[in-house]
Amino acid sequence: MSAHEKPLIAIAGATSKQGRSVAATLLDSQRFRVRAFTRKKDSPEALRLEERGAEIVAVPLELGRQKDLVAAFKGADGAFLMTPPIAPPETIEAPLGRQLADAAVEAGVGHIVFSTLENVEKITSGTKYAPHFTDKALVADYIRGLPVSHSFVMLAFFYTNLLEYYVPRMEGDTLLLPVYLPEDFRAPFVDPLTATGPAVLEIFSNPERYNGKTLPIVGDIISPREMIETFQRVTGLKAAYRNAFTQDGLLRYFPEFAANELLVRELLGMVEYAVDCGYFGKEHDLDWSRRLNADTLNWEQYLKTTRWRGDKQSFGL
Ligand SMILES: NC(=O)c1ccc[n+]([C@@H]2O[C@H](COP(=O)([O-])OP(=O)(O)OC[C@H]3O[C@@H](n4cnc5c(N)ncnc54)[C@H](OP(=O)(O)O)[C@@H]3O)[C@@H](O)[C@H]2O)c1
């Protein structure tokens, strides 16, 4: 098969943790070509994708870019769409997602995979505020109405949240891990950098099988207490849980959040929703991604593979 006979998948947010996992897995499979959308063609992540064989296209994920996006999607057989982190009071996530989907359809893309989450507004009858969930669900609803074959992935909480955002700190001889969940609440977690790609590869390899489906991507279902016990066992470090799931706890360990009242409301709303209702709706098969990919990392394997010992890390942004 010549390179040009391979289906082309366009990836919006290709340098994100999710996007780069998708790009790398599709390229490694040798079954797809990849077109990577980025704001900065010369960023280290974009250059790494180019080295791996992706075509790099400069197109920002922002409103008012419909024409550029249609041009960027032209010729693609499939599109992986994600929305970047958007903190309130910014409210562009739903229109941005709709714009991405509209542009993909206008360009004639054959199958869309959108990274969505649950509709917290609807599930909680408006009592919990988590627009970065609900807005993705609204985009998914919109895509369901478009004349295009489509699937959705729904990622669990990222392990990387503890490395990037809720970073541990030393107190005496103990590493304190302020976690945004109650100590004994078992929540679904995943490594977006290694788990997203295999799931999306499976979908683009069998678009008819997965048309209309929503597929959760999960690496482990584990409580903060169990995460910290595992962390101590794997690293040999002394570690302890600290509450960052109530307003007092969150602001005690991360006072910088206080500058954005709505963001605090959203973080607390998200956690209360997850604890009260479960992160994923009960209809989902939470084992799907782990059955599909035996290499999906649970928390212990994630710690062993990454050798993370509690330091702050960033993933390219
Ligand atoms: N954290 C979690 O537990 C979790 C769980 C499920 C879902 N999610 C969702 O996952 C999404 C984030 O995915 P991720 O963590 O994989 O992304 P990420 O690593 O934070 O990267 C975001 C990417 O978006 C691109 N981008 C384009 N316009 C942007 C803008 N205006 N601001 C920031 N980035 C922009 C950037 O690429 P360029 O710089 O190359 O343009 C960047 O690589 C969010 O929508 C979040 O709600 C998060």
The ligand as an SDF file (V2000), in Angstrom:
LIG
                    3D

 48 52  0  0  0  0  0  0  0  0999 V2000
   -7.5980   16.6920   33.5730 N   0  0  0  0  0  0  0  0  0  0  0  0
   -8.5140   15.7340   33.5900 C   0  0  0  0  0  0  0  0  0  0  0  0
   -8.6340   14.9580   34.5580 O   0  0  0  0  0  0  0  0  0  0  0  0
   -9.4140   15.5870   32.4060 C   0  0  0  0  0  0  0  0  0  0  0  0
  -10.2220   14.4580   32.2940 C   0  0  0  0  0  0  0  0  0  0  0  0
  -11.0760   14.3230   31.1870 C   0  0  0  0  0  0  0  0  0  0  0  0
  -11.0870   15.3290   30.2330 C   0  0  0  0  0  0  0  0  0  0  0  0
  -10.2950   16.4260   30.3860 N   0  0  0  0  0  0  0  0  0  0  0  0
  -10.3370   17.4680   29.3590 C   0  0  0  0  0  0  0  0  0  0  0  0
   -9.2060   17.3630   28.5350 O   0  0  0  0  0  0  0  0  0  0  0  0
   -8.9980   18.6150   27.8890 C   0  0  0  0  0  0  0  0  0  0  0  0
   -7.5440   18.9430   27.9440 C   0  0  0  0  0  0  0  0  0  0  0  0
   -6.8440   17.9020   27.3270 O   0  0  0  0  0  0  0  0  0  0  0  0
   -5.3070   17.7200   27.5560 P   0  0  0  0  0  0  0  0  0  0  0  0
   -5.0330   17.7980   29.0330 O   0  0  0  0  0  0  0  0  0  0  0  0
   -4.9170   16.5320   26.7810 O   0  0  0  0  0  0  0  0  0  0  0  0
   -4.7930   19.0790   26.9080 O   0  0  0  0  0  0  0  0  0  0  0  0
   -3.4300   19.8120   27.2380 P   0  0  0  0  0  0  0  0  0  0  0  0
   -2.3620   18.8040   27.4210 O   0  0  0  0  0  0  0  0  0  0  0  0
   -3.6810   20.8050   28.3190 O   0  0  0  0  0  0  0  0  0  0  0  0
   -3.1720   20.5800   25.8800 O   0  0  0  0  0  0  0  0  0  0  0  0
   -4.0810   21.4860   25.3240 C   0  0  0  0  0  0  0  0  0  0  0  0
   -3.7250   21.6690   23.8610 C   0  0  0  0  0  0  0  0  0  0  0  0
   -4.6830   22.4860   23.2180 O   0  0  0  0  0  0  0  0  0  0  0  0
   -4.0340   23.3130   22.2770 C   0  0  0  0  0  0  0  0  0  0  0  0
   -4.6530   24.6240   22.3250 N   0  0  0  0  0  0  0  0  0  0  0  0
   -5.2250   25.2650   21.2870 C   0  0  0  0  0  0  0  0  0  0  0  0
   -5.7570   26.4150   21.6560 N   0  0  0  0  0  0  0  0  0  0  0  0
   -5.5120   26.5360   22.9790 C   0  0  0  0  0  0  0  0  0  0  0  0
   -5.7830   27.5200   23.9350 C   0  0  0  0  0  0  0  0  0  0  0  0
   -6.4590   28.6270   23.6190 N   0  0  0  0  0  0  0  0  0  0  0  0
   -5.3620   27.3240   25.2000 N   0  0  0  0  0  0  0  0  0  0  0  0
   -4.6780   26.2010   25.5530 C   0  0  0  0  0  0  0  0  0  0  0  0
   -4.3840   25.2270   24.6680 N   0  0  0  0  0  0  0  0  0  0  0  0
   -4.8020   25.3980   23.4110 C   0  0  0  0  0  0  0  0  0  0  0  0
   -2.5670   23.3840   22.6630 C   0  0  0  0  0  0  0  0  0  0  0  0
   -1.8600   23.0490   21.5160 O   0  0  0  0  0  0  0  0  0  0  0  0
   -0.8740   24.1000   20.7560 P   0  0  0  0  0  0  0  0  0  0  0  0
   -0.1600   24.8800   21.8240 O   0  0  0  0  0  0  0  0  0  0  0  0
    0.0030   23.1840   19.9800 O   0  0  0  0  0  0  0  0  0  0  0  0
   -1.7900   24.9080   19.9150 O   0  0  0  0  0  0  0  0  0  0  0  0
   -2.3880   22.2820   23.7220 C   0  0  0  0  0  0  0  0  0  0  0  0
   -1.4900   21.2880   23.2860 O   0  0  0  0  0  0  0  0  0  0  0  0
   -9.8520   19.6400   28.5940 C   0  0  0  0  0  0  0  0  0  0  0  0
  -10.9570   19.9420   27.7760 O   0  0  0  0  0  0  0  0  0  0  0  0
  -10.2740   18.8990   29.8520 C   0  0  0  0  0  0  0  0  0  0  0  0
  -11.5380   19.3430   30.3100 O   0  0  0  0  0  0  0  0  0  0  0  0
   -9.4410   16.5670   31.4270 C   0  0  0  0  0  0  0  0  0  0  0  0
  1  2  1  0
  2  3  2  0
  2  4  1  0
  4  5  1  0
  4 48  2  0
  5  6  2  0
  6  7  1  0
  7  8  2  0
  8  9  1  0
  8 48  1  0
  9 10  1  0
  9 46  1  0
 10 11  1  0
 11 12  1  0
 11 44  1  0
 12 13  1  0
 13 14  1  0
 14 15  2  0
 14 16  1  0
 14 17  1  0
 17 18  1  0
 18 19  2  0
 18 20  1  0
 18 21  1  0
 21 22  1  0
 22 23  1  0
 23 24  1  0
 23 42  1  0
 24 25  1  0
 25 26  1  0
 25 36  1  0
 26 27  1  0
 26 35  1  0
 27 28  2  0
 28 29  1  0
 29 30  1  0
 29 35  2  0
 30 31  1  0
 30 32  2  0
 32 33  1  0
 33 34  2  0
 34 35  1  0
 36 37  1  0
 36 42  1  0
 37 38  1  0
 38 39  2  0
 38 40  1  0
 38 41  1  0
 42 43  1  0
 44 45  1  0
 44 46  1  0
 46 47  1  0
M  CHG  2   8   1  16  -1
M  END
$$$$
